[in-house]
């Protein structure tokens, strides 16, 4: 009887130990799962911080055209009705400058001659020089290689076919596109999408006085060839999520790309037929970058409303998309799109850095409707 009791006791003991081990293992498992869940949330909520290797960045040189109004209303009309979630950090790239020397000026003179400009140059700033003829001006920046060809008569009568139903001209002329690309391809286009140029059909309305050195009469039809470029917004980490791995490079306004040429569709070559041109030399090495904390969309939105952002584009709907209308009285800005872009304007601060873009429609005090774009630096300065 006592032996049976002893066997029963040992059985009960082993059973109890087994239960304790199983319960203990279960408790440990639960603790591990809880710890993993908590640590995942905590780690995910810890923001990645910038290294700020470039130090405090110089202010962005944005082209603020300004507007007037006593009580402008700002409203949000995005697809979600809310401000978007943005990453907390982004990379900033250093723009490499070329040595400013007499050799750079000699190179500029040679390029001016190549474009049909001759004669004495005029120094218009520390690094910018210009050459002019009766119809156009060629401007070159010896510090970074930027240049532009500007019509002395502003492009005040140029129209885009998409905005003018009464114009049925079809200017998708393959020869004009090839000629325009041949002009652009003589320059450094590293990083630009040369396989998919954006081609815009243009025409001139009214009695335009737009001309160029090769013709005594203005062209009636034109074609604009422009190139786009995007850069990685964050090279270091894959833990920050954004709608795209790369964000687009933009210039002084949203309509004008960094690199474009407008040519006479019947007479396009580097020596003639160029109506206007812009080349912003984005000489950037993506291996040389620094990560910076960036503003939330909410902070940028407050900047825009408080006057700290820059209105860079304002153009009436269905009119000349090349010309902004500054200092207009605005009754209401309706923001429809908010996104990040890299800014590289004609007046560079030496860095390629992200900006917030707010675009949409503006109601003017006189009842007209215009397209607009605000830019706001995404970097805390």
N, C-alpha and C positions, 0 to 999 in steps of 0.2 A: 504493500500500500504506500509505504514511504517512497519506494522507488518510482512508482507512478507519479507521485506528487513531484518528485525531483525532475522527472522527464517533462511533466506539464510545466513546471517552473521554467526549465530551460527553453521549452518551446515558446512559452509566453515571452521570455526574455528576448529571444531571437526575433520574434514577431514585432515586439516593441521597438527593438533597435532598427529593424527594417523600415518600420513606419516612420521612425524619427529621421532616418537617413533620407527617405523619400520626401518627407515634409521639408527637411532641411534643404535638400536639393531644389525643391519647388520654390522655397523662400529665396534661396540664392538666385535662382533663375528670375524670379519676379524683381528682385533688387537690381539685377544686371539690366533687365529690360527697362525698368524705371530710370536707372542711371543713364542708359543709352538715350532714352527719349529726352530726358532733361538736358543732357549734354549736347544733344543734337540741336535742340531749340536754342540753348545758350550760345553754342558756337555759331549757329546760323545767324543769331541776332547781333553778333559782334561784327561791327563794320570793318571792312578792309581799309586801312588808312594809307594815305599817300606818303611817298618818301620825300617829296618836295626837293629833289636834288638840284633843281634849277633855282631854288630860292623863290623870293617874291617876284612874280612876273610883272613886266611893265603893263600899263593899261592898254587894253585893246583900242585901236584907232578906228572906231566905227564911224561911218558916214551918216550922222544923224540929221535927217532933213527937217525934222521938227514939225509941229502942228500947233494950231491955236484952238482953244476952247476953254470956256469957263467951267463947264460941268460935263466932261466927257464920261460916258458910261462904258464900262468894260463888262462884257458878258462872255460866258463860256458855252460853246456849242460843239464840243468834240463829239465823236461817235459814241462815247460812253457817258458823256455828260459830266465827266470828272477829269481831274488832272491825272496824267499818266504816272506810273511808277517808273523811276529812273534809277540807274546804278549809282552807287555812292562815290565811286572813283572813276577816273578816266586818265588815259595817257596824254601827255603833252610832248610834242616833238619840237626839236630845235631846227630852225630853218638855217641852212648853211649860207653864209654870205660870201661873195667873191671879193677879192682885194680891190679896193678903189685906187686906181692908179691911172696914169696917162694911157697905159695900154688898154684899160677898160674903156676909156673915152675914144681911143682910136677904133676899137671894135664897134663901138656905138656908131661912129661916123661911117664906117664901112657898111653897117646894116642900114643906116639911113639912106645911103647912096643906092644900095640894093633895092630899097623900096621906092626909089625915085625922088628922094629929097637931096638937095645939095645946098651949098651956101654956108653961111656962118650959123653956128648954133647959139642958143641962148641958155644960160644957166638959170633955171627957175627955182632951184632949191639946192641944198648942200650936195645931193647926189643925183638930181634929175636935170636932164638937158633936153632941149627941144629944137627941132628943125621944122620950118614951115614953108609951104608954097601957097599959091593963091587959093587953094581949096581945102588943104588938110594940114594937120600938125602931127609930127612924129615925136613922141616923148619916150625917153630911155632913162632907166635908173641904173647907174653904174655900180651900185652897191649890191644889187641882187639880180640884175638882168631882166627885170620887168620892162615891158614896153607896150605902147599902144599907138594906134593910128586913129586920130580923131578928126571927124569932118568939121571944118570951120563953120559950116552951116549945120546946126544940130539936127539930129535925126528926128525932126519934129513932124514929119509926114509919113513916116514909115509905118506900115501896118502888117499885122500877121493875118494870113489867109483864114486861120481857124476862127478869128473874131469878126470876119466880114463876109457875110453870106452873099453879098452882092458881087463879090469878086470871085470869078470862077477860074482864074489862072491856075494852071497846073505846072509847077516848076520843079518837079522831081527829076530834073535832068541829070542823068548819070555823069555826063561830062563835067558839069558844074561842081558836082560833089567830089569827083576825083581831083579836079583842079584846086578846089578849096582845101582838101586834105593834103595835096602836094605842098601847098603853102605852109600849112601847119607842121608837116613832118620834117621841115628843115630845121626844127628846133627841138630841144629836149622835151620829150613827151613821156618820160618814165613815170609809170604809175597810172597814166591816163588810159581810158578805154578807147583805143584807136580803132578797134574792130567794130564798135557800135557808135559812130558819131551821131549826134542829134542834128537832124536837118530840118530847118524851119523855112517854109516858103514865105517870101515877103514881096510886097509891092509898094509903090509910092502913090499917094493920093494927092490930087490937086496939082498945082504948078510948082513942083518941088525944085528948090535950088541946090539940092544935093548934087555934088559932082566929085570928080577925082582927076588926077593930073593927066590921065590918058584920054580924056574925052571933054569936049566943049559942051556937050549936052548931058543932062542927068540920065541915068539908066531908069527904065520903067519897072524892071523886074530885078529881084535880087534873091539870093539864097544865103542863109546863115548856117554855118557848120560849127558846132561846138562840141567840146569833149568833157566828159565827166570823170571824176576820180573819187574814190572812197579809201579810207584808211581804217585799220583796226582801232577801235576805241579803247581796247584794253588787251595788252599783250601778255601780262603776267599771270592772270588768274582766270580760271574757268568757272569759279564759284559765283561770280557776279553775272546775273542773267540780264539780257537786254534783247529787244526785238530783233536786232541784227548784230552780227559780229563786227560789222564795219559801218561807219557813218560817212555821209557824203561831205565832200569838200565844197564850200561855197565861197563866193566873192563878196563884194561890197553890197550887193542886193541879191535877192533870190532869182531874179530874171536873168541877170548877166552872169554867165559862167566865167571861170578863171581863164579859159582859153577858148577863143572863138574868132572867126573871120566872117565878115559879110562881104560878098562879092557880087559883082554884076553877073547875072546868070548867063549872059551871052559873051562875056569877056573876062574870064577869070584866070589870072596868072600873077606871079609875084611882082612883076614890073608894072602891071596895070590891072584895072578892074577891082582893086581892093577899095571898098567903100569905108570900112571901119574894121579894126582888129584890136584884140586885147590878148596879151600873153603875160600871165602872172607866173613867174618862175618859182614853182614849188620845189625847191631843191632841198628835200628833207630825207634824212637817213633814219629809217624806222628802227634801226638798232640803237639809236641814241634817243632815249626818251626818259621821262620821269612821270611818276604817278601822283596825281593830285586829287584831294577830296573835291567833290563838286556839289553844287547847290541842289536842293530838292526842287522839283517843279513848282512846289508851293512858294518857295523863297523867290524863284525867278518870276513867278506870276505877280508877287507883291512888288518886285522891282519894276515890272512893266507898268503897273497901275500907279506907282508912286513917282514915275518920271525918271527912274534910274536906268531904264532900258533905252534903246536907240531905235527910233522909227527909221528904217533904212529904205523902205519902198512904199510908195503910195501912188497908185495909178488908176485912173478912171476905167471902169469896165468898158470893153469893146472900143478902146481907143489905143493910142500909141503905147505899147508895152515897154518901149525903151526909155520913156521919159517919166520921171516921178514928178509929182506936183507938190512942192514943199509949202509949209505954213498954211495948210488948208484948215478951215474950221471944222472940227469933227464933233459930231453929236454922239456917235456910238461906235465902238470897236467890238466886233463879234469874232472871237477866236475860235477857229475850227480845227486847226492843226497845231500840235506842239511836239517838237522833236529836237534831238541833238544833232549838231553838225560841226565840222571843223571849219574855222574861219581863216581865210587867207586873202586879205584885201590888198589893194594897190599900195596902201601905206601900212607896211607890216611892222609889228612890234618885235619881230625876230623869232616868234614861236608860233607853232601850229597848235591851237588850243580849242577845246570844245566851247560852243555857244548854244544857248537855248534859242530856238526859232519859234515864234508865235506868229501865225499867219491866218488870214481870213478875210472878211469883208468889213468895210467901214462905211457908215452912213454919214455923209457930209451934211453940214447945216443947211445947205441949199437943196437937199433931197437927193443928190446924186449918190451913186454907190461906187466904191473904189475897192481895189484889192490892196492889201497892206501886208507888211512884214516888220515885226520887231525882232531885234537881236539883243540878247543879254548874256554877258560872260557867265559861263557855268562855273568858273573858278572863284573860290573865295579869295579876294585880294585885300 
